[in-house]
Amino acid sequence: MAHRLDVSFTVRTGTLLVGSVRLSAIRIGDTKALLLGPLTVEPAFRERASARLDRARAEGAAAKGHKLVILVGDEPFYGKSGFKRVRRDAPSCPVRSTRRGF
């Protein structure tokens, strides 16, 4: 699954790349959505760059008309950005193991 360049962003300090966030187009049944990830930031820049990336992600997705962004991630971290845990009866992701005996 290729990420969408129009809603994926990087943060630089001078010429140093310190973080990036990618969003990929997906469908949940007939519903269009974006899947967030990966989001990565160099530890020394985590607080400031994470906020900038998340603001760019939210504004970029909204400007392109996207209404749903989902992720699999740390609820305390992403909860600060308005993400909420889905209900237990909400859509689930099928998992397939490549290991034998699993």
ROVEXBA-965006 format. One record per residue (C-alpha): residue number from 0; residue in one letter; chain; x, z, y. Coordinates in steps of 0.02 Angstrom, whole numbers, plus 32768, in hexadecimal, padded with zeros to 4 digits. Layout:
% residues N
REC num residuo cadena    X    Z    Y
REC NUM       A      A    X    Z    Y
...
% end
This chain:
% residues 102
REC num residuo cadena    X    Z    Y
REC   0       M      A 8000 8000 8000
REC   1       A      A 8050 7FC7 80A3
REC   2       H      A 8040 8033 813C
REC   3       R      A 7FE9 7FF4 81D9
REC   4       L      A 806A 7FD2 8260
REC   5       D      A 7FE6 7FDA 82E9
REC   6       V      A 7FC1 8092 82C5
REC   7       S      A 806C 80CC 8286
REC   8       F      A 80E7 811A 8300
REC   9       T      A 8198 8159 8316
REC  10       V      A 81E7 81D6 838D
REC  11       R      A 8296 81BE 83D1
REC  12       T      A 830A 8228 843A
REC  13       G      A 837A 81A7 848B
REC  14       T      A 83AF 8137 83FB
REC  15       L      A 8394 81BE 8377
REC  16       L      A 82F9 81A9 830A
REC  17       V      A 82B4 825A 82F4
REC  18       G      A 820A 823D 82A5
REC  19       S      A 8187 81C5 8267
REC  20       V      A 80D3 81C1 822B
REC  21       R      A 8083 8138 81C5
REC  22       L      A 7FCD 810F 81A9
REC  23       S      A 7F8C 809B 8121
REC  24       A      A 7EE1 804A 8113
REC  25       I      A 7E7B 8085 807D
REC  26       R      A 7DC6 8087 8043
REC  27       I      A 7D61 8115 7FFB
REC  28       G      A 7CD4 80B6 7FA8
REC  29       D      A 7C93 8049 8035
REC  30       T      A 7CDB 80B8 80BE
REC  31       K      A 7D76 807D 811A
REC  32       A      A 7DF8 8103 813F
REC  33       L      A 7EAE 811E 8166
REC  34       L      A 7F23 8181 80F6
REC  35       L      A 7FA2 81E6 8157
REC  36       G      A 804F 81F2 810F
REC  37       P      A 80D9 8204 810E
REC  38       L      A 80F7 8267 81AC
REC  39       T      A 81AC 829A 81BC
REC  40       V      A 820D 82EE 8248
REC  41       E      A 82C1 8329 8253
REC  42       P      A 82BE 83E8 824B
REC  43       A      A 8311 8403 82F5
REC  44       F      A 8286 839D 8349
REC  45       R      A 81F3 83D6 82DE
REC  46       E      A 818B 8434 835E
REC  47       R      A 818F 83B5 83EC
REC  48       A      A 8199 8313 8387
REC  49       S      A 810E 8346 830D
REC  50       A      A 8095 8360 839D
REC  51       R      A 80C4 82B9 83EC
REC  52       L      A 80AF 825C 8347
REC  53       D      A 8009 82AD 8324
REC  54       R      A 7FC7 8284 83D2
REC  55       A      A 8001 81CF 83C0
REC  56       R      A 7FB1 81C6 8314
REC  57       A      A 7F0A 820A 8350
REC  58       E      A 7F03 81A1 83EE
REC  59       G      A 7F40 8104 8396
REC  60       A      A 7EC1 8111 8309
REC  61       A      A 7E32 8134 8381
REC  62       A      A 7E64 80A4 83F3
REC  63       K      A 7E5C 802D 835E
REC  64       G      A 7DAE 806E 832F
REC  65       H      A 7DE0 80D4 8296
REC  66       K      A 7D6C 8166 8279
REC  67       L      A 7DB4 81B5 81DB
REC  68       V      A 7E66 81EC 81B5
REC  69       I      A 7E8C 824A 8114
REC  70       L      A 7F27 8298 80CC
REC  71       V      A 7F68 8304 8041
REC  72       G      A 7FCC 838C 8097
REC  73       D      A 7FE7 843A 80D7
REC  74       E      A 7F42 847D 811B
REC  75       P      A 7F8D 84FC 8195
REC  76       F      A 7FFE 8476 81E1
REC  77       Y      A 7F7E 83E9 81EC
REC  78       G      A 7EEE 845E 8217
REC  79       K      A 7F3D 8474 82C3
REC  80       S      A 7F19 83BB 82DE
REC  81       G      A 7E62 83C8 82AF
REC  82       F      A 7E6E 8398 81F8
REC  83       K      A 7DF7 83F8 8187
REC  84       R      A 7DF5 8415 80CC
REC  85       V      A 7D76 83A7 8073
REC  86       R      A 7CE9 83F3 800E
REC  87       R      A 7D08 840A 7F54
REC  88       D      A 7C83 8384 7F2F
REC  89       A      A 7CD4 8308 7FA8
REC  90       P      A 7D34 826E 7F6E
REC  91       S      A 7DC6 828E 7EFB
REC  92       C      A 7E61 822A 7ED3
REC  93       P      A 7E7B 81F1 7E20
REC  94       V      A 7F23 8221 7DDB
REC  95       R      A 7F83 81C8 7D54
REC  96       S      A 801F 8212 7D09
REC  97       T      A 80AF 81A6 7CD1
REC  98       R      A 80F0 8230 7C61
REC  99       R      A 80C4 8233 7BA9
REC 100       G      A 8063 82C6 7B6A
REC 101       F      A 8017 82EF 7C11
% end
